[in-house]
Amino acid sequence: MGYEFSAEARNDLQEIWSYIAAESVSAADGLEADIYRACELLAENPRIGHKRPDLTDEPVLFWPVRGRYLVIYRRGSKPLQVARILHSARDIASELEKLMPHPESEGSGLRHPNANTPKFSIRFALRRWT
């Protein structure tokens, strides 16, 4: 089955590794290996992730790694498409919003119920895979 990373997910992983490697290369390598193992697990069991309706209504699921990182992936894709890998302390909604605002929110008056920013749409980022 397998998995593939979006350009954003590859960049996320590089940033995470670089940040941790500044203190310990072996710790960075270990976390990177755990993230790859999580992606392999998700590729074999794509339904084990959870939805986050507080962040998006798009067809993506979330999977924690070491309780601090989130692998965000497209549900039902073959191969599994990893959209982002983010630290849980980051503003996940804002990071997801950077990819592209939800089309219904632009000019329609429909807004995210928890903020004054449009709801995230991952469809733009995932189109590159289809």
NUKE-432519 format. One record per atom (N, C-alpha, C): residue number from 1; x, y, z; atom name. Coordinates in pm, whole numbers, plus 50000, padded with zeros to 5 digits. Example, Ala and Ser with C-alpha at 12.3 -4.5 7.8 and 13.67 -1.06 7.14 Angstrom:
REM NUKE-432519
+-----+-------+-------+-------+------+
|  nr |     X |     Y |     Z | atom |
+-----+-------+-------+-------+------+
|   1 | 51319 | 49431 | 50780 |    N |
|   1 | 51230 | 49550 | 50780 |   CA |
|   1 | 51320 | 49670 | 50780 |    C |
|   2 | 51285 | 49775 | 50708 |    N |
|   2 | 51367 | 49894 | 50714 |   CA |
|   2 | 51290 | 50003 | 50787 |    C |
+-----+-------+-------+-------+------+
END
This chain:
REM NUKE-432519
+-----+-------+-------+-------+------+
|  nr |     X |     Y |     Z | atom |
+-----+-------+-------+-------+------+
|   1 | 50083 | 49881 | 50000 |    N |
|   1 | 50000 | 50000 | 50000 |   CA |
|   1 | 50086 | 50124 | 50000 |    C |
|   2 | 50160 | 50154 | 50107 |    N |
|   2 | 50252 | 50265 | 50111 |   CA |
|   2 | 50189 | 50399 | 50147 |    C |
|   3 | 50273 | 50499 | 50148 |    N |
|   3 | 50230 | 50635 | 50179 |   CA |
|   3 | 50320 | 50733 | 50105 |    C |
|   4 | 50272 | 50858 | 50095 |    N |
|   4 | 50352 | 50964 | 50037 |   CA |
|   4 | 50325 | 51094 | 50110 |    C |
|   5 | 50426 | 51180 | 50114 |    N |
|   5 | 50416 | 51308 | 50182 |   CA |
|   5 | 50388 | 51419 | 50082 |    C |
|   6 | 50306 | 51515 | 50123 |    N |
|   6 | 50293 | 51638 | 50046 |   CA |
|   6 | 50422 | 51717 | 50065 |    C |
|   7 | 50440 | 51820 | 49984 |    N |
|   7 | 50557 | 51906 | 50001 |   CA |
|   7 | 50557 | 51969 | 50140 |    C |
|   8 | 50440 | 52006 | 50190 |    N |
|   8 | 50429 | 52066 | 50324 |   CA |
|   8 | 50470 | 51966 | 50431 |    C |
|   9 | 50427 | 51841 | 50418 |    N |
|   9 | 50463 | 51739 | 50517 |   CA |
|   9 | 50613 | 51712 | 50516 |    C |
|  10 | 50674 | 51709 | 50396 |    N |
|  10 | 50819 | 51691 | 50389 |   CA |
|  10 | 50891 | 51807 | 50457 |    C |
|  11 | 50841 | 51928 | 50434 |    N |
|  11 | 50900 | 52046 | 50498 |   CA |
|  11 | 50880 | 52041 | 50650 |    C |
|  12 | 50760 | 52001 | 50694 |    N |
|  12 | 50734 | 51988 | 50838 |   CA |
|  12 | 50834 | 51892 | 50902 |    C |
|  13 | 50854 | 51776 | 50839 |    N |
|  13 | 50944 | 51676 | 50895 |   CA |
|  13 | 51087 | 51729 | 50901 |    C |
|  14 | 51129 | 51799 | 50798 |    N |
|  14 | 51264 | 51857 | 50798 |   CA |
|  14 | 51279 | 51961 | 50908 |    C |
|  15 | 51177 | 52046 | 50926 |    N |
|  15 | 51183 | 52146 | 51032 |   CA |
|  15 | 51187 | 52082 | 51171 |    C |
|  16 | 51106 | 51980 | 51191 |    N |
|  16 | 51104 | 51910 | 51320 |   CA |
|  16 | 51240 | 51848 | 51347 |    C |
|  17 | 51294 | 51779 | 51247 |    N |
|  17 | 51424 | 51713 | 51263 |   CA |
|  17 | 51532 | 51816 | 51294 |    C |
|  18 | 51537 | 51925 | 51220 |    N |
|  18 | 51639 | 52028 | 51239 |   CA |
|  18 | 51631 | 52090 | 51378 |    C |
|  19 | 51510 | 52116 | 51423 |    N |
|  19 | 51491 | 52177 | 51555 |   CA |
|  19 | 51545 | 52086 | 51665 |    C |
|  20 | 51511 | 51958 | 51658 |    N |
|  20 | 51554 | 51863 | 51762 |   CA |
|  20 | 51703 | 51832 | 51747 |    C |
|  21 | 51752 | 51823 | 51623 |    N |
|  21 | 51893 | 51791 | 51600 |   CA |
|  21 | 51986 | 51898 | 51653 |    C |
|  22 | 51938 | 52020 | 51669 |    N |
|  22 | 52021 | 52125 | 51728 |   CA |
|  22 | 52066 | 52086 | 51869 |    C |
|  23 | 51987 | 52005 | 51936 |    N |
|  23 | 52021 | 51956 | 52070 |   CA |
|  23 | 52076 | 51813 | 52066 |    C |
|  24 | 52018 | 51730 | 51979 |    N |
|  24 | 52058 | 51589 | 51975 |   CA |
|  24 | 52020 | 51527 | 51841 |    C |
|  25 | 52119 | 51492 | 51762 |    N |
|  25 | 52094 | 51428 | 51633 |   CA |
|  25 | 52029 | 51291 | 51653 |    C |
|  26 | 52073 | 51217 | 51753 |    N |
|  26 | 52015 | 51085 | 51776 |   CA |
|  26 | 51868 | 51095 | 51816 |    C |
|  27 | 51832 | 51196 | 51895 |    N |
|  27 | 51691 | 51216 | 51932 |   CA |
|  27 | 51609 | 51252 | 51809 |    C |
|  28 | 51665 | 51337 | 51723 |    N |
|  28 | 51595 | 51375 | 51599 |   CA |
|  28 | 51576 | 51253 | 51509 |    C |
|  29 | 51680 | 51171 | 51498 |    N |
|  29 | 51669 | 51049 | 51417 |   CA |
|  29 | 51564 | 50954 | 51474 |    C |
|  30 | 51558 | 50943 | 51606 |    N |
|  30 | 51460 | 50856 | 51669 |   CA |
|  30 | 51318 | 50901 | 51644 |    C |
|  31 | 51294 | 51031 | 51656 |    N |
|  31 | 51160 | 51084 | 51630 |   CA |
|  31 | 51124 | 51065 | 51484 |    C |
|  32 | 51217 | 51093 | 51394 |    N |
|  32 | 51192 | 51074 | 51251 |   CA |
|  32 | 51152 | 50929 | 51223 |    C |
|  33 | 51224 | 50835 | 51284 |    N |
|  33 | 51192 | 50693 | 51266 |   CA |
|  33 | 51052 | 50662 | 51320 |    C |
|  34 | 51016 | 50721 | 51434 |    N |
|  34 | 50881 | 50699 | 51489 |   CA |
|  34 | 50773 | 50754 | 51397 |    C |
|  35 | 50799 | 50867 | 51335 |    N |
|  35 | 50702 | 50925 | 51242 |   CA |
|  35 | 50686 | 50836 | 51120 |    C |
|  36 | 50798 | 50786 | 51067 |    N |
|  36 | 50789 | 50695 | 50952 |   CA |
|  36 | 50714 | 50567 | 50989 |    C |
|  37 | 50740 | 50514 | 51110 |    N |
|  37 | 50667 | 50394 | 51155 |   CA |
|  37 | 50518 | 50422 | 51167 |    C |
|  38 | 50484 | 50540 | 51218 |    N |
|  38 | 50342 | 50577 | 51229 |   CA |
|  38 | 50278 | 50583 | 51091 |    C |
|  39 | 50349 | 50637 | 50993 |    N |
|  39 | 50295 | 50645 | 50857 |   CA |
|  39 | 50277 | 50506 | 50797 |    C |
|  40 | 50369 | 50416 | 50825 |    N |
|  40 | 50354 | 50278 | 50779 |   CA |
|  40 | 50232 | 50213 | 50843 |    C |
|  41 | 50214 | 50234 | 50973 |    N |
|  41 | 50097 | 50182 | 51044 |   CA |
|  41 | 49969 | 50238 | 50984 |    C |
|  42 | 49967 | 50367 | 50959 |    N |
|  42 | 49848 | 50430 | 50902 |   CA |
|  42 | 49821 | 50380 | 50760 |    C |
|  43 | 49924 | 50355 | 50683 |    N |
|  43 | 49906 | 50304 | 50547 |   CA |
|  43 | 49839 | 50167 | 50550 |    C |
|  44 | 49873 | 50087 | 50651 |    N |
|  44 | 49814 | 49954 | 50664 |   CA |
|  44 | 49678 | 49957 | 50734 |    C |
|  45 | 49654 | 50059 | 50815 |    N |
|  45 | 49531 | 50070 | 50894 |   CA |
|  45 | 49479 | 50214 | 50887 |    C |
|  46 | 49437 | 50260 | 50771 |    N |
|  46 | 49406 | 50403 | 50755 |   CA |
|  46 | 49287 | 50454 | 50836 |    C |
|  47 | 49206 | 50366 | 50888 |    N |
|  47 | 49089 | 50411 | 50964 |   CA |
|  47 | 49115 | 50431 | 51113 |    C |
|  48 | 49238 | 50409 | 51157 |    N |
|  48 | 49264 | 50420 | 51301 |   CA |
|  48 | 49280 | 50564 | 51349 |    C |
|  49 | 49296 | 50657 | 51257 |    N |
|  49 | 49307 | 50798 | 51295 |   CA |
|  49 | 49174 | 50852 | 51344 |    C |
|  50 | 49177 | 50973 | 51392 |    N |
|  50 | 49054 | 51035 | 51442 |   CA |
|  50 | 49027 | 51165 | 51369 |    C |
|  51 | 48900 | 51202 | 51364 |    N |
|  51 | 48857 | 51328 | 51303 |   CA |
|  51 | 48878 | 51440 | 51404 |    C |
|  52 | 48890 | 51561 | 51352 |    N |
|  52 | 48898 | 51680 | 51436 |   CA |
|  52 | 48801 | 51784 | 51381 |    C |
|  53 | 48671 | 51766 | 51407 |    N |
|  53 | 48573 | 51861 | 51354 |   CA |
|  53 | 48593 | 52003 | 51406 |    C |
|  54 | 48666 | 52020 | 51515 |    N |
|  54 | 48697 | 52154 | 51564 |   CA |
|  54 | 48799 | 52224 | 51475 |    C |
|  55 | 48869 | 52148 | 51391 |    N |
|  55 | 48970 | 52204 | 51301 |   CA |
|  55 | 48929 | 52205 | 51155 |    C |
|  56 | 48859 | 52100 | 51112 |    N |
|  56 | 48823 | 52089 | 50971 |   CA |
|  56 | 48711 | 51987 | 50951 |    C |
|  57 | 48635 | 52009 | 50844 |    N |
|  57 | 48534 | 51909 | 50807 |   CA |
|  57 | 48577 | 51835 | 50680 |    C |
|  58 | 48701 | 51856 | 50639 |    N |
|  58 | 48755 | 51788 | 50521 |   CA |
|  58 | 48782 | 51641 | 50553 |    C |
|  59 | 48797 | 51557 | 50451 |    N |
|  59 | 48817 | 51414 | 50473 |   CA |
|  59 | 48960 | 51379 | 50513 |    C |
|  60 | 49003 | 51432 | 50628 |    N |
|  60 | 49135 | 51401 | 50681 |   CA |
|  60 | 49121 | 51345 | 50821 |    C |
|  61 | 49221 | 51266 | 50860 |    N |
|  61 | 49227 | 51210 | 50994 |   CA |
|  61 | 49358 | 51251 | 51058 |    C |
|  62 | 49363 | 51241 | 51190 |    N |
|  62 | 49479 | 51282 | 51268 |   CA |
|  62 | 49529 | 51162 | 51348 |    C |
|  63 | 49662 | 51150 | 51359 |    N |
|  63 | 49722 | 51042 | 51437 |   CA |
|  63 | 49838 | 51100 | 51518 |    C |
|  64 | 49837 | 51077 | 51650 |    N |
|  64 | 49945 | 51131 | 51734 |   CA |
|  64 | 50071 | 51044 | 51729 |    C |
|  65 | 50184 | 51109 | 51737 |    N |
|  65 | 50313 | 51042 | 51748 |   CA |
|  65 | 50382 | 51097 | 51872 |    C |
|  66 | 50415 | 51010 | 51964 |    N |
|  66 | 50478 | 51048 | 52091 |   CA |
|  66 | 50396 | 51149 | 52170 |    C |
|  67 | 50268 | 51156 | 52144 |    N |
|  67 | 50180 | 51245 | 52218 |   CA |
|  67 | 50200 | 51393 | 52190 |    C |
|  68 | 50295 | 51428 | 52105 |    N |
|  68 | 50325 | 51569 | 52080 |   CA |
|  68 | 50313 | 51609 | 51933 |    C |
|  69 | 50317 | 51514 | 51846 |    N |
|  69 | 50314 | 51544 | 51702 |   CA |
|  69 | 50189 | 51482 | 51641 |    C |
|  70 | 50136 | 51548 | 51538 |    N |
|  70 | 50018 | 51498 | 51470 |   CA |
|  70 | 50050 | 51473 | 51323 |    C |
|  71 | 50022 | 51351 | 51279 |    N |
|  71 | 50028 | 51318 | 51138 |   CA |
|  71 | 49887 | 51341 | 51085 |    C |
|  72 | 49873 | 51428 | 50987 |    N |
|  72 | 49743 | 51463 | 50930 |   CA |
|  72 | 49739 | 51405 | 50789 |    C |
|  73 | 49642 | 51317 | 50764 |    N |
|  73 | 49642 | 51245 | 50638 |   CA |
|  73 | 49503 | 51235 | 50578 |    C |
|  74 | 49502 | 51211 | 50448 |    N |
|  74 | 49376 | 51201 | 50374 |   CA |
|  74 | 49316 | 51063 | 50393 |    C |
|  75 | 49193 | 51063 | 50436 |    N |
|  75 | 49119 | 50939 | 50459 |   CA |
|  75 | 49085 | 50873 | 50325 |    C |
|  76 | 49109 | 50744 | 50314 |    N |
|  76 | 49067 | 50668 | 50197 |   CA |
|  76 | 49157 | 50681 | 50076 |    C |
|  77 | 49274 | 50740 | 50089 |    N |
|  77 | 49362 | 50755 | 49974 |   CA |
|  77 | 49455 | 50634 | 49963 |    C |
|  78 | 49488 | 50598 | 49842 |    N |
|  78 | 49582 | 50489 | 49816 |   CA |
|  78 | 49680 | 50534 | 49710 |    C |
|  79 | 49807 | 50549 | 49742 |    N |
|  79 | 49866 | 50530 | 49874 |   CA |
|  79 | 49820 | 50638 | 49972 |    C |
|  80 | 49843 | 50613 | 50100 |    N |
|  80 | 49807 | 50709 | 50203 |   CA |
|  80 | 49877 | 50841 | 50176 |    C |
|  81 | 49804 | 50950 | 50182 |    N |
|  81 | 49859 | 51082 | 50153 |   CA |
|  81 | 49871 | 51163 | 50282 |    C |
|  82 | 49993 | 51186 | 50325 |    N |
|  82 | 50020 | 51263 | 50446 |   CA |
|  82 | 50026 | 51410 | 50407 |    C |
|  83 | 49935 | 51489 | 50462 |    N |
|  83 | 49926 | 51631 | 50426 |   CA |
|  83 | 50018 | 51717 | 50512 |    C |
|  84 | 50023 | 51692 | 50643 |    N |
|  84 | 50105 | 51772 | 50734 |   CA |
|  84 | 50153 | 51685 | 50849 |    C |
|  85 | 50260 | 51729 | 50913 |    N |
|  85 | 50311 | 51670 | 51037 |   CA |
|  85 | 50342 | 51788 | 51127 |    C |
|  86 | 50265 | 51805 | 51234 |    N |
|  86 | 50276 | 51926 | 51316 |   CA |
|  86 | 50288 | 51893 | 51463 |    C |
|  87 | 50361 | 51976 | 51535 |    N |
|  87 | 50369 | 51965 | 51681 |   CA |
|  87 | 50235 | 52011 | 51738 |    C |
|  88 | 50186 | 51942 | 51837 |    N |
|  88 | 50053 | 51971 | 51892 |   CA |
|  88 | 50046 | 52106 | 51963 |    C |
|  89 | 50160 | 52165 | 52000 |    N |
|  89 | 50158 | 52295 | 52065 |   CA |
|  89 | 50137 | 52409 | 51964 |    C |
|  90 | 50151 | 52379 | 51837 |    N |
|  90 | 50131 | 52483 | 51735 |   CA |
|  90 | 49982 | 52509 | 51717 |    C |
|  91 | 49951 | 52620 | 51657 |    N |
|  91 | 49812 | 52653 | 51627 |   CA |
|  91 | 49774 | 52574 | 51502 |    C |
|  92 | 49722 | 52454 | 51524 |    N |
|  92 | 49695 | 52361 | 51414 |   CA |
|  92 | 49598 | 52421 | 51313 |    C |
|  93 | 49491 | 52483 | 51361 |    N |
|  93 | 49392 | 52541 | 51270 |   CA |
|  93 | 49456 | 52647 | 51180 |    C |
|  94 | 49542 | 52730 | 51236 |    N |
|  94 | 49608 | 52833 | 51155 |   CA |
|  94 | 49705 | 52770 | 51055 |    C |
|  95 | 49776 | 52666 | 51097 |    N |
|  95 | 49868 | 52599 | 51005 |   CA |
|  95 | 49792 | 52534 | 50890 |    C |
|  96 | 49679 | 52474 | 50920 |    N |
|  96 | 49599 | 52412 | 50815 |   CA |
|  96 | 49537 | 52519 | 50726 |    C |
|  97 | 49501 | 52630 | 50785 |    N |
|  97 | 49441 | 52740 | 50709 |   CA |
|  97 | 49537 | 52795 | 50605 |    C |
|  98 | 49667 | 52790 | 50631 |    N |
|  98 | 49766 | 52843 | 50538 |   CA |
|  98 | 49762 | 52775 | 50403 |    C |
|  99 | 49719 | 52648 | 50401 |    N |
|  99 | 49713 | 52577 | 50274 |   CA |
|  99 | 49612 | 52639 | 50180 |    C |
| 100 | 49493 | 52666 | 50232 |    N |
| 100 | 49390 | 52732 | 50152 |   CA |
| 100 | 49264 | 52744 | 50234 |    C |
| 101 | 49201 | 52860 | 50237 |    N |
| 101 | 49075 | 52873 | 50311 |   CA |
| 101 | 48966 | 52793 | 50242 |    C |
| 102 | 48870 | 52753 | 50321 |    N |
| 102 | 48755 | 52679 | 50269 |   CA |
| 102 | 48682 | 52765 | 50168 |    C |
| 103 | 48652 | 52714 | 50046 |    N |
| 103 | 48591 | 52797 | 49942 |   CA |
| 103 | 48457 | 52858 | 49983 |    C |
| 104 | 48380 | 52790 | 50065 |    N |
| 104 | 48249 | 52843 | 50105 |   CA |
| 104 | 48263 | 52964 | 50196 |    C |
| 105 | 48378 | 52977 | 50262 |    N |
| 105 | 48393 | 53087 | 50357 |   CA |
| 105 | 48432 | 53217 | 50290 |    C |
| 106 | 48485 | 53212 | 50170 |    N |
| 106 | 48529 | 53333 | 50103 |   CA |
| 106 | 48410 | 53405 | 50040 |    C |
| 107 | 48375 | 53516 | 50099 |    N |
| 107 | 48269 | 53598 | 50044 |   CA |
| 107 | 48129 | 53547 | 50069 |    C |
| 108 | 48114 | 53433 | 50134 |    N |
| 108 | 47980 | 53378 | 50154 |   CA |
| 108 | 47923 | 53412 | 50291 |    C |
| 109 | 48010 | 53463 | 50379 |    N |
| 109 | 47963 | 53493 | 50514 |   CA |
| 109 | 47970 | 53372 | 50606 |    C |
| 110 | 48002 | 53254 | 50555 |    N |
| 110 | 48015 | 53136 | 50640 |   CA |
| 110 | 48152 | 53138 | 50704 |    C |
| 111 | 48158 | 53130 | 50835 |    N |
| 111 | 48284 | 53139 | 50906 |   CA |
| 111 | 48300 | 53020 | 50999 |    C |
| 112 | 48424 | 52993 | 51034 |    N |
| 112 | 48453 | 52888 | 51132 |   CA |
| 112 | 48385 | 52926 | 51263 |    C |
| 113 | 48318 | 52833 | 51327 |    N |
| 113 | 48243 | 52866 | 51448 |   CA |
| 113 | 48331 | 52909 | 51565 |    C |
| 114 | 48461 | 52873 | 51565 |    N |
| 114 | 48547 | 52904 | 51678 |   CA |
| 114 | 48638 | 53023 | 51656 |    C |
| 115 | 48633 | 53086 | 51540 |    N |
| 115 | 48728 | 53194 | 51513 |   CA |
| 115 | 48674 | 53286 | 51405 |    C |
| 116 | 48747 | 53391 | 51382 |    N |
| 116 | 48712 | 53485 | 51277 |   CA |
| 116 | 48790 | 53456 | 51149 |    C |
| 117 | 48843 | 53335 | 51137 |    N |
| 117 | 48918 | 53297 | 51017 |   CA |
| 117 | 48838 | 53190 | 50943 |    C |
| 118 | 48857 | 53179 | 50812 |    N |
| 118 | 48785 | 53077 | 50736 |   CA |
| 118 | 48827 | 52937 | 50778 |    C |
| 119 | 48739 | 52842 | 50760 |    N |
| 119 | 48768 | 52703 | 50793 |   CA |
| 119 | 48865 | 52645 | 50691 |    C |
| 120 | 48952 | 52560 | 50735 |    N |
| 120 | 49056 | 52500 | 50653 |   CA |
| 120 | 48998 | 52407 | 50547 |    C |
| 121 | 49055 | 52412 | 50430 |    N |
| 121 | 49024 | 52316 | 50325 |   CA |
| 121 | 49152 | 52253 | 50276 |    C |
| 122 | 49161 | 52123 | 50287 |    N |
| 122 | 49281 | 52054 | 50245 |   CA |
| 122 | 49271 | 52008 | 50100 |    C |
| 123 | 49157 | 52026 | 50039 |    N |
| 123 | 49138 | 51979 | 49901 |   CA |
| 123 | 49243 | 52034 | 49806 |    C |
| 124 | 49280 | 52161 | 49824 |    N |
| 124 | 49380 | 52222 | 49736 |   CA |
| 124 | 49512 | 52146 | 49744 |    C |
| 125 | 49559 | 52120 | 49863 |    N |
| 125 | 49687 | 52050 | 49882 |   CA |
| 125 | 49680 | 51907 | 49829 |    C |
| 126 | 49567 | 51843 | 49846 |    N |
| 126 | 49556 | 51703 | 49806 |   CA |
| 126 | 49532 | 51685 | 49658 |    C |
| 127 | 49491 | 51789 | 49588 |    N |
| 127 | 49470 | 51778 | 49443 |   CA |
| 127 | 49598 | 51739 | 49371 |    C |
| 128 | 49712 | 51775 | 49428 |    N |
| 128 | 49838 | 51745 | 49364 |   CA |
| 128 | 49862 | 51596 | 49353 |    C |
| 129 | 49793 | 51515 | 49434 |    N |
| 129 | 49812 | 51371 | 49431 |   CA |
| 129 | 49718 | 51302 | 49333 |    C |
| 130 | 49612 | 51367 | 49294 |    N |
| 130 | 49512 | 51298 | 49211 |   CA |
| 130 | 49528 | 51328 | 49064 |    C |
+-----+-------+-------+-------+------+
END
